[in-house]
Amino acid sequence: MPQALQIETDGSVETFALPDDRTTRDQSLKARLSGTPDPGYYHRRATMWVHDNGHREQFQGNLVATALACAWRGLDITYDATYFLPGRVVVTCNEADLDLAPELIEEVHAVAAAVRKLLTGGAPVAWGDVVAVSGTARQQAG
């Protein structure tokens, strides 16, 4: 069973196994996202899945997942902090039958920890600071 990660809007990260069967895997993603999965490609070896209608349904922005996408792309994807990946995000390997690479799992956890620490530090934080700390955390993890 391929290993995947689920990033919650509170910044927590959960590891779980995806079913081997493609149909069952698609159903599992749909259940985890509470809707039709929409893929995002921010890293050449990973896919970030979001609810396809999450923006329209006004899901809470997922700051950790968005920061991770920025770190993986090497640029701010938020259009001046106006666009964030919506709701729960699932990260899988681009190869459907494979686990995420250990270094990618490490990067996800490192970025999540760094962003949570920054956002819970008590001081006001600009989105640019979140992008910077996520990029640094990714580099240090790899």
N, C-alpha and C positions, 0 to 999 in steps of 0.2 A: 504494500500500500504506500503510495507516494506521500511524503511528508509535506505539510503546508503550514503557514502561519496565519493567524487571525489577529488583526490590530483593531482594538476597540477605540472608541472616541475618547475614553479616559486615558489612553496611552498604554494600556496593558497589552501584552502580546501572549497569545496562546499557541502552542504547537499542537497539531492534530494530524491524523492520517486521513487521506482522501481514499475513497474506494477505487479499486483497480478498474472496474467496469466504467466505460465512458458515460453511459446513460446514468448510472448511479452517482458518478462523480458530479455530473452536471446538476442532478437533483440535490446533492449535498451542498454544492455551492449556492444554489438557489435558496435552500433552506437557511443557510448561514447568513446570507445577505438579505433575507426577507423579500426577495424579488429576483427578477431576471439579472444574471451576472453580465456585467459589461467589462471587457478587458482593457487595461491600460498598460502600455509598454514603456517603462522608464529605465529598464535595465535589459541588456541583451539576453540575459539568462533567467529572467523572472517576469511573471505577469502579475499585475495588481488588479484584482477583481473588485468592482464596486456595484452597488445597486444601480441599474440602468436609469432609474427615474428618481434617484436620490436627491438631486438638486430641486427638481420640480416639487417633490414631496417635502422639501425643506428639512432634510436630514441634517443633523449637526455636522459641522465640518470636522474632519479627522486630521488634527494638526500633526500628529506623529506620522501618519501615513503620507501626508502631503510633504512634510519635511524630508522623509525618506525618498520620495519621488524626486524632490529637488536635488538631494545629495546624489542620487543615482544618475540624474540627467546632467548634473553639474551646472544647473541654472535654476532660477526661481520660476516655477511654473504657474504661480498664482495670479499673474496679471496685476501686480501692485497690491497684493494681499486681498484680492476680491474673489478668488476662486480656490476652494479647498476640496479635496476628495471627500465625498459625502458618506457619512455613516461608517459602519463596520467595513473594513477592507481585508480581503484574503489575498495572501501572496503565495503563488505557486511557481514551480519550475516551468519554463517555456516548453519543455519536453514533457508531455502529459503523464508519462509513465515513470518519471524520475523524481527523486527527492530534490528539494532545494539544496544547492551546494552548501556545505558547512560554513564557508566564509560569508555567504549571503545571509544565512541565519544569524551569524555573529554580528554582521552589520545591522540587521534589523533590530536586534536587541540593544546594540550599542547606541544607535540613533534614538530609539525609544527611551532609554535610560537618560541620555543627555538632554533630550527635549523635556521629559518630565521634570528633571532636576531644574532646568532653566525656568520652566513655567511655574514651578511651585516655590521658587526662591523668594517670593514676596515683593520683588521690585517689578515695576512696569517693564514689559519686554516688547521690543519692536519685532515684526516678522523677519526683518533682515538678520537680527540676532539669532533667531531660531534656525534660519537657513545656514548661517555661518557655523553654529554649533553642531548642526546635523552633518555638515560636510566634514568637519574636523573629526567627529565621532566615527564616521564611516572610514576615513583614512586611517585612524588609529586602530580600528578593528581589523582592517585588512592587512 
